[in-house]
Amino acid sequence: MKELLTASVSRTIQTRLVLPPDTNHMGTIFGGTVLAYIDEIAAITAMKHCKKAVVTASIDTVNFLSSARVGNVLSLEGVVISTGRTSMEVYVKAECQSIETSEKTLTTTAILTMVAVDEKGKPTPVCGVAPETEYEQQLFKSAQQRKELRMKINEFAKELV
């Protein structure tokens, strides 16, 4: 049986200040900047889980729910929510906080698939994950559905080429 690690082993939190170079002409953070932050925290989260290098296999969902503005503090949290033989699904959420009011707003959620690789860049097995929170358990239970959807999307994409 596959060794299981608790989700807290991988939990990672990063905090960033939204600065003018990170933003568009409306003073809100670029979506591409948020995506880069999400990809980085997902990689760190997955590496903490598997103790190996990882590559991004897919960014399955990204939901931009609200905007972070110049001067906001952006907090990102990542956690491994399910695993395959060599892959890990990572859930990332981003919240912004106003310095003046301390009000927090959920800005973005995402699910990414990361693959553990060895020193030659070949996929390598990972431990399983044991979800801890109720939300992690819900995400864990729906992992197979997301995997099947990813496979259908990949097949469709190959047909287009």
Backbone hydrogen bonds, N-H to C=O, Kabsch-Sander energy under -0.5 kcal/mol:
donor,donor_aa,acceptor,acceptor_aa,energy
5,L,128,G,-2.1
7,A,130,A,-1.9
9,V,6,T,-1.5
10,S,7,A,-1.3
11,R,7,A,-1.1
12,T,78,G,-2.3
14,Q,76,L,-2.5
16,R,74,L,-2.9
18,V,72,N,-2.8
19,L,17,L,-0.7
22,D,19,L,-1.9
23,T,20,P,-1.8
24,N,28,T,-2.6
27,G,24,N,-1.9
29,I,68,A,-2.6
30,F,22,D,-2.7
34,V,30,F,-1.8
35,L,31,G,-2.5
36,A,32,G,-2.0
37,Y,33,T,-2.2
38,I,34,V,-2.6
39,D,35,L,-2.7
40,E,36,A,-2.2
41,I,37,Y,-2.6
42,A,38,I,-2.3
43,A,39,D,-2.0
44,I,40,E,-2.3
45,T,41,I,-2.6
46,A,42,A,-2.6
47,M,43,A,-2.6
48,K,44,I,-2.2
49,H,45,T,-1.5
50,C,46,A,-2.6
51,K,47,M,-2.5
53,A,117,V,-0.7
55,V,115,V,-2.0
57,A,55,V,-0.6
57,A,113,T,-3.1
58,S,113,T,-1.6
60,D,58,S,-0.7
60,D,111,I,-1.9
61,T,111,I,-1.5
63,N,109,T,-3.0
64,F,62,V,-0.6
65,L,63,N,-0.9
65,L,107,T,-3.3
66,S,107,T,-1.5
70,V,27,G,-1.7
71,G,18,V,-3.0
72,N,69,R,-2.5
73,V,97,Q,-2.5
74,L,16,R,-3.6
74,L,72,N,-0.5
75,S,73,V,-0.6
75,S,95,E,-3.2
76,L,14,Q,-2.9
77,E,93,K,-2.6
78,G,12,T,-2.6
79,V,91,Y,-1.8
81,I,89,E,-2.7
82,S,89,E,-1.1
84,G,87,S,-2.8
88,M,114,M,-2.8
89,E,82,S,-2.9
90,V,112,L,-3.0
91,Y,79,V,-2.7
92,V,110,A,-2.9
93,K,77,E,-2.3
94,A,108,T,-3.1
95,E,75,S,-2.8
96,C,105,T,-2.8
97,Q,73,V,-2.3
98,S,103,E,-2.2
102,S,98,S,-2.0
105,T,96,C,-2.6
107,T,94,A,-2.9
108,T,94,A,-1.6
109,T,63,N,-1.5
110,A,92,V,-2.4
111,I,61,T,-1.8
112,L,90,V,-2.5
113,T,58,S,-2.9
114,M,88,M,-3.0
114,M,112,L,-0.5
115,V,55,V,-2.8
116,A,86,T,-2.5
117,V,53,A,-2.6
118,D,122,K,-2.5
121,G,118,D,-2.1
124,T,116,A,-2.0
126,V,85,R,-2.2
128,G,3,E,-3.2
130,A,5,L,-2.6
137,Q,133,T,-2.2
138,Q,134,E,-2.1
139,L,135,Y,-2.4
140,F,136,E,-2.6
141,K,137,Q,-2.4
142,S,138,Q,-1.3
143,A,140,F,-1.3
146,R,142,S,-1.8
147,K,143,A,-2.4
148,E,144,Q,-2.4
149,L,145,Q,-2.1
150,R,146,R,-2.6
151,M,147,K,-2.3
152,K,148,E,-2.0
153,I,149,L,-2.5
154,N,150,R,-2.6
155,E,151,M,-2.3
156,F,152,K,-2.5
157,A,153,I,-2.6
158,K,154,N,-2.1
159,E,155,E,-1.8
160,L,156,F,-1.3
161,V,157,A,-0.8
